[in-house]
């Protein structure tokens, strides 16, 4: 930023205009960073939310009270149901590991549209459909976050499965039912 000559009468007006533009740019970058941190917090909580037993409080750090979450394994409405839903789905596996990348975040005022790519590994329990094996998935999530008095929170979140490999969760839908728009799974015999 170059400073205009101080002997011009409109110098203060120009400086204020440049400062306002910088504030707006900084605000947009801060909002985008806060939404990315929200998504990172949620993705991390998918793996850690029950490390010390069932915790019904963690969804308040991520979701709005009237959130709607859609996954191939079910839909949940309302933050008060989110902890039990996630705990039930995760308990079908011994461990999980989720990774997110390729963030697309568009902030407009107090609303942000999000798209993020996800890859996750789910390790079966010893007595699962594939003892000590994995169920790996890849896809993307799209959603909407809103600014609240407590910071940004997810209002809508939907995961779309693009591919999977390995035996799926039990009890749960057959993995073929989860993959309506993708190639058929590989067969060990090469069929």
C-alpha positions as CSV (number, residue, x, y, z in Angstrom):
1,X,0.0,0.0,0.0
2,X,1.5,3.3,-1.0
3,X,0.6,6.4,0.9
4,X,-0.9,9.3,-1.0
5,X,0.7,12.7,-0.6
6,X,-0.3,14.4,2.7
7,X,-0.9,17.7,1.1
8,X,-3.9,16.5,-0.9
9,X,-7.3,17.2,0.7
10,X,-8.7,13.7,-0.1
11,X,-5.7,11.9,1.6
12,X,-7.7,10.9,4.7
13,X,-10.6,9.6,2.6
14,X,-8.3,7.5,0.5
15,X,-6.6,6.1,3.5
16,X,-9.9,5.2,5.1
17,X,-11.1,3.5,2.0
18,X,-7.9,1.4,1.7
19,X,-8.2,0.5,5.4
20,X,-11.8,-0.5,5.0
21,X,-10.8,-2.7,2.0
22,X,-8.1,-4.4,4.1
23,X,-10.5,-4.9,7.0
24,X,-13.0,-6.6,4.7
25,X,-10.3,-8.8,3.2
26,X,-9.0,-9.8,6.6
27,X,-12.5,-10.5,7.8
28,X,-13.1,-12.8,4.8
29,X,-9.9,-14.7,5.4
30,X,-10.6,-15.0,9.1
31,X,-14.1,-16.4,8.4
32,X,-12.7,-18.9,5.9
33,X,-10.0,-20.0,8.4
34,X,-12.7,-20.4,11.2
35,X,-14.9,-22.5,8.9
36,X,-11.9,-24.7,7.9
37,X,-11.0,-25.1,11.6
38,X,-14.7,-26.1,12.3
39,X,-14.5,-28.9,9.6
40,X,-11.1,-30.0,11.0
41,X,-12.6,-30.2,14.5
42,X,-15.5,-32.3,13.3
43,X,-13.3,-34.7,11.2
44,X,-11.0,-35.2,14.2
45,X,-14.0,-35.8,16.5
46,X,-15.2,-38.6,14.2
47,X,-12.2,-40.5,15.5
48,X,-11.8,-39.2,19.1
49,X,-15.3,-38.2,20.4
50,X,-15.6,-41.4,22.5
51,X,-12.0,-41.9,23.5
52,X,-13.0,-41.7,27.2
53,X,-16.5,-43.2,26.9
54,X,-19.7,-41.8,25.4
55,X,-19.7,-38.0,25.5
56,X,-23.1,-36.3,24.7
57,X,-21.6,-32.8,24.9
58,X,-19.2,-32.7,21.9
59,X,-21.8,-31.9,19.2
60,X,-22.4,-28.4,20.8
61,X,-18.8,-27.5,19.6
62,X,-19.7,-28.4,16.0
63,X,-23.4,-28.3,15.1
64,X,-26.4,-26.0,15.4
65,X,-29.3,-27.2,17.5
66,X,-31.4,-27.8,14.4
67,X,-28.7,-29.5,12.3
68,X,-29.4,-32.1,9.6
69,X,-26.7,-34.8,8.9
70,X,-27.0,-37.2,6.0
71,X,-24.8,-40.3,5.5
72,X,-25.2,-43.5,3.5
73,X,-25.7,-45.3,6.9
74,X,-28.4,-42.9,8.1
75,X,-29.7,-39.4,8.7
76,X,-29.9,-37.5,12.0
77,X,-31.8,-34.3,12.7
78,X,-31.0,-32.2,15.7
79,X,-27.8,-31.7,17.7
80,X,-29.2,-33.6,20.7
81,X,-29.2,-36.8,18.6
82,X,-25.8,-36.4,16.9
83,X,-23.6,-37.8,19.7
84,X,-25.6,-41.1,20.0
85,X,-25.8,-41.5,16.2
86,X,-22.0,-41.0,15.7
87,X,-21.2,-43.2,18.8
88,X,-23.4,-46.1,17.4
89,X,-21.9,-46.0,14.0
90,X,-18.3,-45.8,15.2
91,X,-18.8,-48.6,17.8
92,X,-19.2,-51.0,14.9
93,X,-15.5,-50.7,14.4
94,X,-12.4,-51.1,16.6
95,X,-10.8,-47.9,15.3
96,X,-11.4,-45.3,12.6
97,X,-9.1,-42.7,10.9
98,X,-10.6,-39.9,8.8
99,X,-8.7,-37.4,6.6
100,X,-10.1,-34.3,4.9
101,X,-8.6,-32.3,2.0
102,X,-9.4,-30.0,-0.9
103,X,-11.5,-27.5,1.0
104,X,-13.9,-25.4,-1.0
105,X,-15.4,-22.7,1.3
106,X,-17.5,-19.8,0.1
107,X,-18.5,-17.3,2.8
108,X,-21.3,-14.9,2.3
109,X,-22.1,-12.9,5.4
110,X,-23.1,-15.2,8.2
111,X,-23.4,-18.3,6.0
112,X,-20.7,-20.5,4.4
113,X,-21.0,-23.2,1.7
114,X,-18.5,-26.0,2.1
115,X,-17.3,-28.9,0.0
116,X,-14.5,-31.2,1.3
117,X,-13.0,-34.5,0.1
118,X,-12.8,-37.3,2.7
119,X,-11.0,-40.6,3.0
120,X,-11.5,-42.9,6.0
121,X,-10.3,-46.3,7.2
122,X,-12.4,-48.3,9.6
123,X,-10.7,-51.2,11.3
124,X,-13.0,-54.1,12.1
125,X,-13.3,-55.7,15.6
126,X,-11.7,-59.1,15.9
127,X,-15.2,-60.7,15.5
128,X,-16.3,-58.5,12.6
129,X,-17.1,-59.5,9.0
130,X,-13.3,-59.3,8.1
131,X,-11.5,-59.9,11.4
132,X,-8.7,-57.2,11.8
133,X,-9.5,-56.1,8.2
134,X,-10.5,-52.7,7.1
135,X,-13.4,-51.0,5.4
136,X,-12.0,-48.0,3.5
137,X,-14.1,-45.3,1.9
138,X,-13.7,-42.1,-0.1
139,X,-16.0,-39.4,-1.0
140,X,-17.0,-35.8,-0.3
141,X,-19.1,-33.8,2.0
142,X,-21.1,-30.8,1.2
143,X,-22.7,-28.6,3.8
144,X,-23.6,-25.2,5.2
145,X,-22.1,-23.5,8.3
146,X,-23.6,-20.5,10.0
147,X,-22.2,-17.9,12.3
148,X,-23.6,-18.2,15.8
149,X,-22.8,-16.4,19.1
150,X,-20.5,-19.4,19.9
151,X,-18.7,-19.2,16.5
152,X,-19.2,-21.1,13.2
153,X,-21.4,-24.2,13.4
154,X,-22.4,-26.8,10.9
155,X,-26.1,-26.5,10.0
156,X,-26.3,-29.0,7.2
157,X,-23.8,-31.8,6.3
158,X,-24.1,-34.5,3.8
159,X,-21.5,-37.2,2.9
160,X,-21.5,-38.7,-0.6
161,X,-19.7,-42.1,-0.9
162,X,-17.7,-42.3,-4.2
163,X,-15.8,-45.6,-3.5
164,X,-15.4,-48.2,-0.9
165,X,-13.2,-51.3,-0.4
166,X,-13.5,-54.1,2.1
167,X,-16.4,-55.5,4.2
168,X,-18.8,-52.8,5.4
169,X,-20.1,-52.2,8.9
170,X,-22.2,-54.9,10.6
171,X,-25.0,-54.6,11.4
172,X,-25.5,-52.2,8.5
173,X,-26.4,-52.0,4.8
174,X,-24.6,-54.2,2.3
175,X,-21.8,-52.1,0.8
176,X,-23.3,-52.6,-2.6
177,X,-26.4,-50.7,-1.5
178,X,-24.2,-47.8,-0.5
179,X,-22.6,-47.5,-4.0
180,X,-25.4,-46.9,-6.4
181,X,-23.4,-44.7,-8.8
182,X,-20.0,-46.3,-8.8
183,X,-18.2,-49.2,-10.4
184,X,-18.9,-52.7,-9.0
185,X,-16.5,-53.8,-6.2
186,X,-13.4,-55.8,-7.1
187,X,-13.6,-59.6,-6.5
188,X,-10.7,-61.5,-5.0
189,X,-10.9,-64.0,-7.8
190,X,-10.7,-61.3,-10.4
191,X,-14.2,-61.8,-11.7
